[in-house]
Amino acid sequence: MSDARETSLESGLGLNPRWDAHGLITAVATDVASGEVLMVAHMNADALAATLATGEAHYWSRSRQELWHKGATSGSTQRVIEMRIDCDQDAVWMKVEPAGPACHTGERSCFYRVVGANGLVRDSGA
């Protein structure tokens, strides 16, 4: 990458996501009220565009190979309050207002287990 492109990408104000080899970018969703990490997923260009257009989180389902409007079937939508992109534009962070659990297991957050020396332990505060 040229120095001019790197500078523009890192400090400019143009949205120019750096998609991976599969056309995806990592997306992290946190609860706007608590700051809790709710989930990590992926977006393709269509998911990012749909999120920006609707104000609700859309992702790319790698397992189903389709665009996924979070909460379309469960009702557990994520209203995007703020979206940020990291310095080299290969990851997005969304502060969301969740309408129900983020995890497909029914847990509030996908990060409901703590990794310990003896394996996983359920987080009592999750």
N, CA, C and O atoms as a Tinker XYZ file with bonds, in Angstrom:
   504  protein
     1  N      0.849000   -1.174000    0.000000    73     2
     2  CA     0.000000    0.000000    0.000000    64     1     3
     3  C      0.893000    1.235000    0.000000    63     2     4     5
     4  O      1.914000    1.261000    0.687000    81     3
     5  N      0.523000    2.238000   -0.750000    73     3     6
     6  CA     1.331000    3.453000   -0.815000    64     5     7
     7  C      1.198000    4.247000    0.475000    63     6     8     9
     8  O      0.230000    4.096000    1.221000    81     7
     9  N      2.188000    5.093000    0.724000    73     7    10
    10  CA     2.152000    5.907000    1.931000    64     9    11
    11  C      0.955000    6.843000    1.940000    63    10    12    13
    12  O      0.338000    7.046000    2.985000    81    11
    13  N      0.619000    7.416000    0.792000    73    11    14
    14  CA    -0.522000    8.325000    0.706000    64    13    15
    15  C     -1.821000    7.593000    1.022000    63    14    16    17
    16  O     -2.671000    8.114000    1.744000    81    15
    17  N     -1.975000    6.389000    0.485000    73    15    18
    18  CA    -3.188000    5.595000    0.750000    64    17    19
    19  C     -3.248000    5.229000    2.228000    63    18    20    21
    20  O     -4.312000    5.306000    2.843000    81    19
    21  N     -2.107000    4.830000    2.806000    73    19    22
    22  CA    -2.053000    4.465000    4.222000    64    21    23
    23  C     -2.462000    5.652000    5.088000    63    22    24    25
    24  O     -3.254000    5.492000    6.016000    81    23
    25  N     -1.938000    6.831000    4.802000    73    23    26
    26  CA    -2.264000    8.030000    5.572000    64    25    27
    27  C     -3.742000    8.361000    5.432000    63    26    28    29
    28  O     -4.404000    8.682000    6.419000    81    27
    29  N     -4.259000    8.286000    4.216000    73    27    30
    30  CA    -5.669000    8.563000    3.975000    64    29    31
    31  C     -6.546000    7.554000    4.714000    63    30    32    33
    32  O     -7.548000    7.930000    5.322000    81    31
    33  N     -6.178000    6.301000    4.665000    73    31    34
    34  CA    -6.924000    5.238000    5.316000    64    33    35
    35  C     -6.910000    5.419000    6.828000    63    34    36    37
    36  O     -7.949000    5.287000    7.475000    81    35
    37  N     -5.766000    5.715000    7.390000    73    35    38
    38  CA    -5.607000    5.784000    8.843000    64    37    39
    39  C     -6.048000    7.094000    9.466000    63    38    40    41
    40  O     -6.496000    7.105000   10.612000    81    39
    41  N     -5.933000    8.194000    8.744000    73    39    42
    42  CA    -6.284000    9.466000    9.374000    64    41    43
    43  C     -7.294000   10.282000    8.582000    63    42    44    45
    44  O     -7.723000   11.346000    9.027000    81    43
    45  N     -7.673000    9.788000    7.410000    73    43    46
    46  CA    -8.662000   10.489000    6.605000    64    45    47
    47  C    -10.069000   10.251000    7.121000    63    46    48    49
    48  O    -10.282000    9.507000    8.078000    81    47
    49  N    -11.017000   10.893000    6.475000    73    47    50
    50  CA   -12.411000   10.786000    6.911000    64    49    51
    51  C    -13.282000    9.995000    5.941000    63    50    52    53
    52  O    -14.507000   10.008000    6.055000    81    51
    53  N    -12.657000    9.307000    4.990000    73    51    54
    54  CA   -13.418000    8.476000    4.062000    64    53    55
    55  C    -13.587000    7.071000    4.610000    63    54    56    57
    56  O    -12.646000    6.487000    5.147000    81    55
    57  N    -14.795000    6.530000    4.473000    73    55    58
    58  CA   -15.054000    5.154000    4.878000    64    57    59
    59  C    -14.615000    4.231000    3.753000    63    58    60    61
    60  O    -15.244000    4.193000    2.695000    81    59
    61  N    -13.542000    3.489000    3.978000    73    59    62
    62  CA   -12.967000    2.579000    2.987000    64    61    63
    63  C    -12.599000    1.262000    3.662000    63    62    64    65
    64  O    -11.419000    0.971000    3.858000    81    63
    65  N    -13.604000    0.469000    4.016000    73    63    66
    66  CA   -13.319000   -0.772000    4.741000    64    65    67
    67  C    -12.328000   -1.665000    4.001000    63    66    68    69
    68  O    -12.364000   -1.780000    2.776000    81    67
    69  N    -11.455000   -2.285000    4.764000    73    67    70
    70  CA   -10.498000   -3.253000    4.216000    64    69    71
    71  C    -11.071000   -4.641000    4.440000    63    70    72    73
    72  O    -10.917000   -5.216000    5.518000    81    71
    73  N    -11.722000   -5.172000    3.440000    73    71    74
    74  CA   -12.340000   -6.489000    3.510000    64    73    75
    75  C    -11.259000   -7.555000    3.489000    63    74    76    77
    76  O    -10.216000   -7.364000    2.864000    81    75
    77  N    -11.492000   -8.668000    4.160000    73    75    78
    78  CA   -10.533000   -9.774000    4.111000    64    77    79
    79  C    -10.690000  -10.531000    2.794000    63    78    80    81
    80  O    -11.449000  -10.114000    1.919000    81    79
    81  N     -9.983000  -11.626000    2.659000    73    79    82
    82  CA    -9.998000  -12.406000    1.418000    64    81    83
    83  C    -11.385000  -12.964000    1.095000    63    82    84    85
    84  O    -11.655000  -13.325000   -0.051000    81    83
    85  N    -12.264000  -13.037000    2.097000    73    83    86
    86  CA   -13.622000  -13.547000    1.902000    64    85    87
    87  C    -14.636000  -12.411000    1.771000    63    86    88    89
    88  O    -15.843000  -12.650000    1.732000    81    87
    89  N    -14.138000  -11.173000    1.703000    73    87    90
    90  CA   -15.026000  -10.021000    1.582000    64    89    91
    91  C    -15.708000   -9.642000    2.870000    63    90    92    93
    92  O    -16.803000   -9.078000    2.855000    81    91
    93  N    -15.065000   -9.949000    4.005000    73    91    94
    94  CA   -15.666000   -9.706000    5.321000    64    93    95
    95  C    -14.831000   -8.757000    6.162000    63    94    96    97
    96  O    -13.632000   -8.580000    5.942000    81    95
    97  N    -15.493000   -8.164000    7.116000    73    95    98
    98  CA   -14.849000   -7.326000    8.122000    64    97    99
    99  C    -15.400000   -7.759000    9.481000    63    98   100   101
   100  O    -16.581000   -8.087000    9.587000    81    99
   101  N    -14.564000   -7.766000   10.514000    73    99   102
   102  CA   -14.996000   -8.143000   11.859000    64   101   103
   103  C    -15.860000   -7.034000   12.443000    63   102   104   105
   104  O    -15.555000   -5.851000   12.287000    81   103
   105  N    -16.940000   -7.423000   13.118000    73   103   106
   106  CA   -17.847000   -6.458000   13.740000    64   105   107
   107  C    -18.060000   -6.840000   15.203000    63   106   108   109
   108  O    -18.435000   -7.972000   15.509000    81   107
   109  N    -17.819000   -5.899000   16.091000    73   107   110
   110  CA   -18.009000   -6.097000   17.527000    64   109   111
   111  C    -19.199000   -5.247000   17.957000    63   110   112   113
   112  O    -19.274000   -4.063000   17.628000    81   111
   113  N    -20.125000   -5.852000   18.690000    73   111   114
   114  CA   -21.285000   -5.127000   19.208000    64   113   115
   115  C    -21.207000   -5.079000   20.727000    63   114   116   117
   116  O    -21.049000   -6.106000   21.388000    81   115
   117  N    -21.319000   -3.866000   21.273000    73   115   118
   118  CA   -21.353000   -3.686000   22.725000    64   117   119
   119  C    -22.645000   -2.980000   23.113000    63   118   120   121
   120  O    -23.233000   -2.247000   22.318000    81   119
   121  N    -23.072000   -3.212000   24.336000    73   119   122
   122  CA   -24.264000   -2.559000   24.864000    64   121   123
   123  C    -23.935000   -1.093000   25.132000    63   122   124   125
   124  O    -22.996000   -0.794000   25.869000    81   123
   125  N    -24.689000   -0.190000   24.549000    73   123   126
   126  CA   -24.405000    1.236000   24.703000    64   125   127
   127  C    -24.534000    1.683000   26.158000    63   126   128   129
   128  O    -23.826000    2.596000   26.583000    81   127
   129  N    -25.417000    1.064000   26.922000    73   127   130
   130  CA   -25.636000    1.469000   28.311000    64   129   131
   131  C    -24.562000    0.948000   29.253000    63   130   132   133
   132  O    -24.073000    1.689000   30.105000    81   131
   133  N    -24.190000   -0.324000   29.107000    73   131   134
   134  CA   -23.264000   -0.939000   30.065000    64   133   135
   135  C    -21.832000   -1.062000   29.556000    63   134   136   137
   136  O    -20.901000   -1.194000   30.350000    81   135
   137  N    -21.650000   -1.020000   28.240000    73   135   138
   138  CA   -20.328000   -1.236000   27.662000    64   137   139
   139  C    -19.973000   -2.703000   27.507000    63   138   140   141
   140  O    -18.898000   -3.025000   27.000000    81   139
   141  N    -20.851000   -3.599000   27.932000    73   139   142
   142  CA   -20.603000   -5.042000   27.851000    64   141   143
   143  C    -20.471000   -5.482000   26.395000    63   142   144   145
   144  O    -21.246000   -5.061000   25.536000    81   143
   145  N    -19.482000   -6.332000   26.130000    73   143   146
   146  CA   -19.353000   -6.914000   24.796000    64   145   147
   147  C    -20.478000   -7.927000   24.635000    63   146   148   149
   148  O    -20.611000   -8.854000   25.434000    81   147
   149  N    -21.285000   -7.743000   23.596000    73   147   150
   150  CA   -22.409000   -8.639000   23.358000    64   149   151
   151  C    -22.062000   -9.748000   22.381000    63   150   152   153
   152  O    -22.409000  -10.909000   22.599000    81   151
   153  N    -21.373000   -9.386000   21.301000    73   151   154
   154  CA   -21.057000  -10.388000   20.292000    64   153   155
   155  C    -19.996000   -9.887000   19.328000    63   154   156   157
   156  O    -19.760000   -8.686000   19.197000    81   155
   157  N    -19.369000  -10.834000   18.662000    73   155   158
   158  CA   -18.432000  -10.561000   17.571000    64   157   159
   159  C    -18.959000  -11.348000   16.381000    63   158   160   161
   160  O    -19.229000  -12.544000   16.487000    81   159
   161  N    -19.101000  -10.675000   15.256000    73   159   162
   162  CA   -19.609000  -11.319000   14.045000    64   161   163
   163  C    -18.848000  -10.741000   12.859000    63   162   164   165
   164  O    -17.796000  -10.123000   13.022000    81   163
   165  N    -19.386000  -10.947000   11.684000    73   163   166
   166  CA   -18.750000  -10.438000   10.472000    64   165   167
   167  C    -19.767000   -9.725000    9.606000    63   166   168   169
   168  O    -20.958000  -10.036000    9.638000    81   167
   169  N    -19.288000   -8.769000    8.835000    73   167   170
   170  CA   -20.123000   -8.059000    7.874000    64   169   171
   171  C    -19.463000   -8.134000    6.514000    63   170   172   173
   172  O    -18.237000   -8.132000    6.401000    81   171
   173  N    -20.295000   -8.202000    5.477000    73   171   174
   174  CA   -19.792000   -7.978000    4.130000    64   173   175
   175  C    -20.298000   -6.602000    3.714000    63   174   176   177
   176  O    -20.907000   -5.902000    4.524000    81   175
   177  N    -20.061000   -6.207000    2.485000    73   175   178
   178  CA   -20.458000   -4.863000    2.039000    64   177   179
   179  C    -21.972000   -4.671000    2.143000    63   178   180   181
   180  O    -22.433000   -3.590000    2.512000    81   179
   181  N    -22.752000   -5.713000    1.821000    73   179   182
   182  CA   -24.213000   -5.604000    1.900000    64   181   183
   183  C    -24.682000   -5.435000    3.343000    63   182   184   185
   184  O    -25.592000   -4.651000    3.613000    81   183
   185  N    -24.066000   -6.169000    4.270000    73   183   186
   186  CA   -24.446000   -6.058000    5.681000    64   185   187
   187  C    -24.114000   -4.674000    6.228000    63   186   188   189
   188  O    -24.908000   -4.083000    6.960000    81   187
   189  N    -22.953000   -4.165000    5.876000    73   187   190
   190  CA   -22.577000   -2.824000    6.319000    64   189   191
   191  C    -23.539000   -1.786000    5.748000    63   190   192   193
   192  O    -23.990000   -0.895000    6.469000    81   191
   193  N    -23.851000   -1.895000    4.470000    73   191   194
   194  CA   -24.775000   -0.952000    3.833000    64   193   195
   195  C    -26.164000   -1.022000    4.462000    63   194   196   197
   196  O    -26.785000    0.012000    4.706000    81   195
   197  N    -26.656000   -2.237000    4.727000    73   195   198
   198  CA   -27.980000   -2.404000    5.335000    64   197   199
   199  C    -28.004000   -1.833000    6.750000    63   198   200   201
   200  O    -28.994000   -1.228000    7.162000    81   199
   201  N    -26.916000   -2.023000    7.492000    73   199   202
   202  CA   -26.823000   -1.484000    8.849000    64   201   203
   203  C    -26.876000    0.038000    8.813000    63   202   204   205
   204  O    -27.608000    0.660000    9.583000    81   203
   205  N    -26.098000    0.631000    7.919000    73   203   206
   206  CA   -26.087000    2.089000    7.802000    64   205   207
   207  C    -27.444000    2.629000    7.342000    63   206   208   209
   208  O    -27.880000    3.684000    7.801000    81   207
   209  N    -28.104000    1.914000    6.447000    73   207   210
   210  CA   -29.385000    2.371000    5.897000    64   209   211
   211  C    -30.537000    2.253000    6.882000    63   210   212   213
   212  O    -31.429000    3.102000    6.902000    81   211
   213  N    -30.525000    1.187000    7.713000    73   211   214
   214  CA   -31.670000    0.925000    8.591000    64   213   215
   215  C    -31.460000    1.346000   10.036000    63   214   216   217
   216  O    -32.426000    1.564000   10.768000    81   215
   217  N    -30.193000    1.463000   10.454000    73   215   218
   218  CA   -29.920000    1.762000   11.856000    64   217   219
   219  C    -30.017000    0.544000   12.753000    63   218   220   221
   220  O    -29.922000    0.665000   13.974000    81   219
   221  N    -30.203000   -0.625000   12.165000    73   219   222
   222  CA   -30.214000   -1.881000   12.918000    64   221   223
   223  C    -29.103000   -2.774000   12.389000    63   222   224   225
   224  O    -28.786000   -2.752000   11.200000    81   223
   225  N    -28.508000   -3.569000   13.293000    73   223   226
   226  CA   -27.367000   -4.406000   12.928000    64   225   227
   227  C    -27.753000   -5.499000   11.939000    63   226   228   229
   228  O    -28.744000   -6.209000   12.112000    81   227
   229  N    -26.940000   -5.606000   10.903000    73   227   230
   230  CA   -27.017000   -6.682000    9.914000    64   229   231
   231  C    -25.634000   -7.305000    9.848000    63   230   232   233
   232  O    -24.626000   -6.604000    9.943000    81   231
   233  N    -25.584000   -8.595000    9.688000    73   231   234
   234  CA   -24.307000   -9.298000    9.630000    64   233   235
   235  C    -24.320000  -10.249000    8.439000    63   234   236   237
   236  O    -25.350000  -10.442000    7.793000    81   235
   237  N    -23.162000  -10.840000    8.159000    73   235   238
   238  CA   -23.063000  -11.902000    7.177000    64   237   239
   239  C    -22.917000  -13.198000    7.945000    63   238   240   241
   240  O    -21.966000  -13.363000    8.710000    81   239
   241  N    -23.845000  -14.117000    7.752000    73   239   242
   242  CA   -23.771000  -15.415000    8.407000    64   241   243
   243  C    -22.834000  -16.305000    7.603000    63   242   244   245
   244  O    -23.145000  -16.689000    6.475000    81   243
   245  N    -21.694000  -16.629000    8.185000    73   243   246
   246  CA   -20.738000  -17.504000    7.499000    64   245   247
   247  C    -21.267000  -18.927000    7.423000    63   246   248   249
   248  O    -20.982000  -19.636000    6.457000    81   247
   249  N    -22.032000  -19.361000    8.421000    73   247   250
   250  CA   -22.545000  -20.734000    8.398000    64   249   251
   251  C    -23.667000  -20.900000    7.377000    63   250   252   253
   252  O    -23.747000  -21.926000    6.702000    81   251
   253  N    -24.530000  -19.898000    7.262000    73   251   254
   254  CA   -25.651000  -19.987000    6.319000    64   253   255
   255  C    -25.334000  -19.345000    4.966000    63   254   256   257
   256  O    -26.076000  -19.513000    3.998000    81   255
   257  N    -24.226000  -18.611000    4.914000    73   255   258
   258  CA   -23.829000  -17.904000    3.692000    64   257   259
   259  C    -24.946000  -16.982000    3.191000    63   258   260   261
   260  O    -25.337000  -17.014000    2.024000    81   259
   261  N    -25.448000  -16.148000    4.138000    73   259   262
   262  CA   -26.499000  -15.206000    3.765000    64   261   263
   263  C    -26.484000  -13.992000    4.680000    63   262   264   265
   264  O    -25.956000  -14.030000    5.792000    81   263
   265  N    -27.079000  -12.913000    4.180000    73   263   266
   266  CA   -27.239000  -11.700000    4.957000    64   265   267
   267  C    -28.179000  -11.999000    6.117000    63   266   268   269
   268  O    -29.188000  -12.683000    5.949000    81   267
   269  N    -27.843000  -11.481000    7.294000    73   267   270
   270  CA   -28.583000  -11.790000    8.510000    64   269   271
   271  C    -28.930000  -10.487000    9.218000    63   270   272   273
   272  O    -28.044000   -9.784000    9.705000    81   271
   273  N    -30.220000  -10.167000    9.275000    73   271   274
   274  CA   -30.705000   -9.020000   10.039000    64   273   275
   275  C    -30.887000   -9.511000   11.465000    63   274   276   277
   276  O    -31.805000  -10.280000   11.748000    81   275
   277  N    -30.018000   -9.071000   12.362000    73   275   278
   278  CA   -30.045000   -9.529000   13.753000    64   277   279
   279  C    -31.420000   -9.277000   14.344000    63   278   280   281
   280  O    -31.901000   -8.145000   14.385000    81   279
   281  N    -32.043000  -10.354000   14.800000    73   279   282
   282  CA   -33.341000  -10.257000   15.441000    64   281   283
   283  C    -34.528000  -10.360000   14.501000    63   282   284   285
   284  O    -35.667000  -10.252000   14.954000    81   283
   285  N    -34.308000  -10.564000   13.221000    73   283   286
   286  CA   -35.425000  -10.640000   12.265000    64   285   287
   287  C    -36.399000  -11.754000   12.622000    63   286   288   289
   288  O    -37.607000  -11.593000   12.453000    81   287
   289  N    -35.894000  -12.879000   13.112000    73   287   290
   290  CA   -36.796000  -13.978000   13.497000    64   289   291
   291  C    -37.002000  -14.050000   15.009000    63   290   292   293
   292  O    -38.073000  -14.456000   15.459000    81   291
   293  N    -36.003000  -13.666000   15.799000    73   291   294
   294  CA   -36.094000  -13.776000   17.263000    64   293   295
   295  C    -36.693000  -12.543000   17.930000    63   294   296   297
   296  O    -37.195000  -12.620000   19.051000    81   295
   297  N    -36.639000  -11.408000   17.239000    73   295   298
   298  CA   -37.069000  -10.154000   17.853000    64   297   299
   299  C    -35.970000   -9.468000   18.639000    63   298   300   301
   300  O    -36.162000   -8.353000   19.123000    81   299
   301  N    -34.822000  -10.114000   18.774000    73   299   302
   302  CA   -33.695000   -9.563000   19.540000    64   301   303
   303  C    -32.814000   -8.689000   18.651000    63   302   304   305
   304  O    -31.652000   -9.002000   18.391000    81   303
   305  N    -33.400000   -7.590000   18.195000    73   303   306
   306  CA   -32.681000   -6.677000   17.307000    64   305   307
   307  C    -31.622000   -5.891000   18.069000    63   306   308   309
   308  O    -31.595000   -5.868000   19.300000    81   307
   309  N    -30.757000   -5.252000   17.299000    73   307   310
   310  CA   -29.742000   -4.367000   17.865000    64   309   311
   311  C    -29.829000   -3.026000   17.141000    63   310   312   313
   312  O    -29.437000   -2.911000   15.979000    81   311
   313  N    -30.345000   -2.013000   17.837000    73   311   314
   314  CA   -30.410000   -0.674000   17.260000    64   313   315
   315  C    -29.037000   -0.035000   17.413000    63   314   316   317
   316  O    -28.517000    0.072000   18.524000    81   315
   317  N    -28.461000    0.382000   16.318000    73   315   318
   318  CA   -27.109000    0.942000   16.340000    64   317   319
   319  C    -27.181000    2.410000   16.756000    63   318   320   321
   320  O    -27.811000    3.234000   16.092000    81   319
   321  N    -26.528000    2.709000   17.858000    73   319   322
   322  CA   -26.465000    4.068000   18.373000    64   321   323
   323  C    -25.244000    4.787000   17.797000    63   322   324   325
   324  O    -25.306000    5.966000   17.447000    81   323
   325  N    -24.138000    4.052000   17.710000    73   323   326
   326  CA   -22.909000    4.616000   17.152000    64   325   327
   327  C    -22.098000    3.493000   16.527000    63   326   328   329
   328  O    -22.047000    2.382000   17.056000    81   327
   329  N    -21.468000    3.788000   15.404000    73   327   330
   330  CA   -20.571000    2.827000   14.762000    64   329   331
   331  C    -19.230000    3.508000   14.577000    63   330   332   333
   332  O    -19.147000    4.658000   14.147000    81   331
   333  N    -18.177000    2.767000   14.914000    73   331   334
   334  CA   -16.807000    3.254000   14.723000    64   333   335
   335  C    -16.049000    2.238000   13.890000    63   334   336   337
   336  O    -16.414000    1.064000   13.830000    81   335
   337  N    -14.990000    2.706000   13.250000    73   335   338
   338  CA   -14.121000    1.807000   12.497000    64   337   339
   339  C    -12.707000    2.007000   13.015000    63   338   340   341
   340  O    -12.333000    3.127000   13.363000    81   339
   341  N    -11.918000    0.949000   13.073000    73   339   342
   342  CA   -10.573000    1.075000   13.634000    64   341   343
   343  C     -9.643000    1.781000   12.653000    63   342   344   345
   344  O    -10.024000    2.092000   11.525000    81   343
   345  N     -8.407000    2.028000   13.110000    73   343   346
   346  CA    -7.460000    2.865000   12.383000    64   345   347
   347  C     -7.144000    2.374000   10.976000    63   346   348   349
   348  O     -6.987000    3.190000   10.067000    81   347
   349  N     -7.048000    1.064000   10.773000    73   347   350
   350  CA    -6.755000    0.585000    9.426000    64   349   351
   351  C     -8.008000    0.038000    8.738000    63   350   352   353
   352  O     -7.911000   -0.651000    7.722000    81   351
   353  N     -9.161000    0.341000    9.283000    73   351   354
   354  CA   -10.475000    0.073000    8.696000    64   353   355
   355  C    -10.716000   -1.394000    8.364000    63   354   356   357
   356  O    -11.300000   -1.723000    7.331000    81   355
   357  N    -10.254000   -2.276000    9.264000    73   355   358
   358  CA   -10.546000   -3.695000    9.053000    64   357   359
   359  C    -11.403000   -4.301000   10.170000    63   358   360   361
   360  O    -11.539000   -5.521000   10.259000    81   359
   361  N    -11.979000   -3.446000   11.019000    73   359   362
   362  CA   -12.903000   -3.902000   12.059000    64   361   363
   363  C    -13.829000   -2.743000   12.435000    63   362   364   365
   364  O    -13.416000   -1.583000   12.465000    81   363
   365  N    -15.082000   -3.081000   12.719000    73   363   366
   366  CA   -16.035000   -2.067000   13.175000    64   365   367
   367  C    -16.495000   -2.395000   14.583000    63   366   368   369
   368  O    -16.544000   -3.553000   14.996000    81   367
   369  N    -16.827000   -1.340000   15.302000    73   367   370
   370  CA   -17.353000   -1.453000   16.656000    64   369   371
   371  C    -18.682000   -0.717000   16.675000    63   370   372   373
   372  O    -18.761000    0.467000   16.345000    81   371
   373  N    -19.716000   -1.434000   17.065000    73   371   374
   374  CA   -21.032000   -0.813000   17.155000    64   373   375
   375  C    -21.495000   -0.772000   18.599000    63   374   376   377
   376  O    -21.474000   -1.782000   19.302000    81   375
   377  N    -21.910000    0.403000   19.027000    73   375   378
   378  CA   -22.562000    0.553000   20.320000    64   377   379
   379  C    -24.046000    0.432000   20.016000    63   378   380   381
   380  O    -24.614000    1.239000   19.279000    81   379
   381  N    -24.670000   -0.604000   20.603000    73   379   382
   382  CA   -26.049000   -0.905000   20.243000    64   381   383
   383  C    -26.969000   -0.882000   21.450000    63   382   384   385
   384  O    -26.543000   -1.010000   22.598000    81   383
   385  N    -28.238000   -0.714000   21.145000    73   383   386
   386  CA   -29.294000   -0.853000   22.148000    64   385   387
   387  C    -29.973000   -2.189000   21.822000    63   386   388   389
   388  O    -30.748000   -2.275000   20.869000    81   387
   389  N    -29.683000   -3.226000   22.610000    73   387   390
   390  CA   -30.231000   -4.540000   22.299000    64   389   391
   391  C    -31.681000   -4.686000   22.765000    63   390   392   393
   392  O    -32.065000   -4.186000   23.822000    81   391
   393  N    -32.467000   -5.378000   21.955000    73   391   394
   394  CA   -33.845000   -5.697000   22.327000    64   393   395
   395  C    -33.902000   -7.198000   22.582000    63   394   396   397
   396  O    -34.493000   -7.951000   21.809000    81   395
   397  N    -33.283000   -7.616000   23.673000    73   395   398
   398  CA   -33.236000   -9.034000   23.996000    64   397   399
   399  C    -31.818000   -9.563000   23.951000    63   398   400   401
   400  O    -30.868000   -8.804000   23.761000    81   399
   401  N    -31.678000  -10.870000   24.125000    73   399   402
   402  CA   -30.341000  -11.468000   24.178000    64   401   403
   403  C    -29.609000  -11.366000   22.844000    63   402   404   405
   404  O    -30.226000  -11.383000   21.779000    81   403
   405  N    -28.285000  -11.259000   22.922000    73   403   406
   406  CA   -27.457000  -11.207000   21.718000    64   405   407
   407  C    -27.127000  -12.608000   21.219000    63   406   408   409
   408  O    -26.985000  -12.823000   20.015000    81   407
   409  N    -27.004000  -13.549000   22.130000    73   407   410
   410  CA   -26.533000  -14.888000   21.779000    64   409   411
   411  C    -27.678000  -15.809000   21.351000    63   410   412   413
   412  O    -28.777000  -15.751000   21.902000    81   411
   413  N    -27.404000  -16.645000   20.375000    73   411   414
   414  CA   -28.409000  -17.603000   19.909000    64   413   415
   415  C    -28.771000  -18.629000   20.988000    63   414   416   417
   416  O    -29.773000  -19.333000   20.860000    81   415
   417  N    -27.960000  -18.718000   22.050000    73   415   418
   418  CA   -28.261000  -19.633000   23.159000    64   417   419
   419  C    -29.288000  -19.046000   24.125000    63   418   420   421
   420  O    -29.787000  -19.731000   25.018000    81   419
   421  N    -29.592000  -17.756000   23.926000    73   419   422
   422  CA   -30.505000  -17.067000   24.831000    64   421   423
   423  C    -29.789000  -16.261000   25.900000    63   422   424   425
   424  O    -30.432000  -15.580000   26.699000    81   423
   425  N    -28.466000  -16.331000   25.925000    73   423   426
   426  CA   -27.678000  -15.548000   26.881000    64   425   427
   427  C    -27.635000  -14.087000   26.427000    63   426   428   429
   428  O    -27.693000  -13.792000   25.233000    81   427
   429  N    -27.534000  -13.203000   27.376000    73   427   430
   430  CA   -27.473000  -11.772000   27.077000    64   429   431
   431  C    -26.292000  -11.430000   26.175000    63   430   432   433
   432  O    -26.417000  -10.623000   25.255000    81   431
   433  N    -25.147000  -12.048000   26.444000    73   431   434
   434  CA   -23.918000  -11.846000   25.686000    64   433   435
   435  C    -23.405000  -13.200000   25.220000    63   434   436   437
   436  O    -23.626000  -14.215000   25.881000    81   435
   437  N    -22.734000  -13.214000   24.101000    73   435   438
   438  CA   -22.101000  -14.463000   23.638000    64   437   439
   439  C    -20.901000  -14.821000   24.510000    63   438   440   441
   440  O    -20.388000  -15.937000   24.429000    81   439
   441  N    -20.453000  -13.888000   25.339000    73   439   442
   442  CA   -19.274000  -14.098000   26.189000    64   441   443
   443  C    -19.698000  -14.370000   27.626000    63   442   444   445
   444  O    -19.339000  -13.619000   28.534000    81   443
   445  N    -20.452000  -15.431000   27.835000    73   443   446
   446  CA   -20.997000  -15.749000   29.157000    64   445   447
   447  C    -20.177000  -16.773000   29.919000    63   446   448   449
   448  O    -20.560000  -17.179000   31.016000    81   447
   449  N    -19.028000  -17.207000   29.341000    73   447   450
   450  CA   -18.168000  -18.174000   30.041000    64   449   451
   451  C    -16.772000  -17.591000   30.218000    63   450   452   453
   452  O    -16.254000  -16.894000   29.345000    81   451
   453  N    -16.181000  -17.890000   31.361000    73   451   454
   454  CA   -14.835000  -17.448000   31.695000    64   453   455
   455  C    -13.889000  -18.620000   31.460000    63   454   456   457
   456  O    -14.183000  -19.750000   31.849000    81   455
   457  N    -12.750000  -18.346000   30.819000    73   455   458
   458  CA   -11.748000  -19.380000   30.576000    64   457   459
   459  C    -10.829000  -19.427000   31.788000    63   458   460   461
   460  O    -10.199000  -18.429000   32.139000    81   459
   461  N    -10.755000  -20.588000   32.421000    73   459   462
   462  CA    -9.897000  -20.772000   33.583000    64   461   463
   463  C     -8.895000  -21.884000   33.344000    63   462   464   465
   464  O     -8.929000  -22.548000   32.308000    81   463
   465  N     -8.019000  -22.085000   34.287000    73   463   466
   466  CA    -6.987000  -23.118000   34.173000    64   465   467
   467  C     -7.596000  -24.512000   34.039000    63   466   468   469
   468  O     -6.994000  -25.397000   33.430000    81   467
   469  N     -8.785000  -24.711000   34.606000    73   467   470
   470  CA    -9.432000  -26.027000   34.575000    64   469   471
   471  C    -10.593000  -26.101000   33.594000    63   470   472   473
   472  O    -11.425000  -27.006000   33.670000    81   471
   473  N    -10.645000  -25.151000   32.681000    73   471   474
   474  CA   -11.728000  -25.175000   31.687000    64   473   475
   475  C    -12.614000  -23.959000   31.798000    63   474   476   477
   476  O    -12.191000  -22.910000   32.285000    81   475
   477  N    -13.838000  -24.101000   31.347000    73   475   478
   478  CA   -14.779000  -22.981000   31.309000    64   477   479
   479  C    -15.648000  -22.944000   32.553000    63   478   480   481
   480  O    -16.035000  -23.974000   33.104000    81   479
   481  N    -15.943000  -21.716000   32.980000    73   479   482
   482  CA   -16.808000  -21.486000   34.130000    64   481   483
   483  C    -17.848000  -20.455000   33.707000    63   482   484   485
   484  O    -17.510000  -19.434000   33.109000    81   483
   485  N    -19.094000  -20.720000   34.014000    73   483   486
   486  CA   -20.150000  -19.754000   33.703000    64   485   487
   487  C    -19.954000  -18.496000   34.549000    63   486   488   489
   488  O    -19.735000  -18.576000   35.757000    81   487
   489  N    -20.037000  -17.342000   33.899000    73   487   490
   490  CA   -19.907000  -16.062000   34.588000    64   489   491
   491  C    -21.206000  -15.804000   35.335000    63   490   492   493
   492  O    -22.267000  -15.703000   34.718000    81   491
   493  N    -21.133000  -15.699000   36.633000    73   491   494
   494  CA   -22.329000  -15.505000   37.443000    64   493   495
   495  C    -22.985000  -14.150000   37.195000    63   494   496   497
   496  O    -24.165000  -13.966000   37.496000    81   495
   497  N    -22.231000  -13.209000   36.653000    73   495   498
   498  CA   -22.801000  -11.884000   36.364000    64   497   499
   499  C    -23.345000  -11.766000   34.958000    63   498   500   501
   500  O    -23.900000  -10.725000   34.603000    81   499
   501  N    -23.202000  -12.821000   34.128000    73   499   502
   502  CA   -23.645000  -12.741000   32.732000    64   501   503
   503  C    -25.139000  -12.838000   32.595000    63   502   504
   504  O    -25.662000  -12.786000   31.482000    81   503
